[in-house]
């Protein structure tokens, strides 16, 4: 039986080949994430979400993970506290995420339960996986005032939608105001001030991993609204 010492030319060639593969994989991922997501200006008025495929300032009608020169952010971090809503391009799968929350809620800093409807607006069956919860963002005049945060249960939910089909995902939001310092931790600080009475925009992002591999897609959708009293 012959052996190949670790320091032999053959072993060195194998190691170099493995490193080369890793460099190509990392470079491809960086290129994808660096060209997919761009920040936008003010959001469309609540209740006037833009249809997928019609990008305008504040359009949240779909998108893929990443940013111009920015590494991939978790879906909860796409819209940072105090910053403008991100503009997401339509995703290849055609999935659109539409949040549904009560039209009115108390302005008391409490939690509000709702759902996010994930709809396949494409022409092919969408099969894959998503996480345990959609990422929900609350905004005021196009500026993020709260978004989903804290530890996420590592649970994969199956997505299998034919064109035109939908599924419901449970979601929650808090009626409090965060700021940039809250982005320094996984979970927001305790005792954040409640939002004042008024009408706020709500948007959602559902990360979609296609079955069989492929880049993660960040499915967004139209801006809906909630009125705090």
Secondary structure, DSSP 8 states (H G I E B T S, - for coil): -----TTSHHHHHHHHHHHHHHHHHHHHHHHHHTTS-EE-SS---TT----TT---TT--S-EES-BTTB----GGGSS-TTSB-EE----TT-EEEEEEE-SEE-SSS-EEEEEEEEEE-SSS-EEEEE-SS-EEEEEETTEEEEE--S------EEEEE-TT-EEEEEEEEE-B---GGGGGSSS--TT--B--SEEEEEEEEEEEEETTS---EEE----EEEEE-
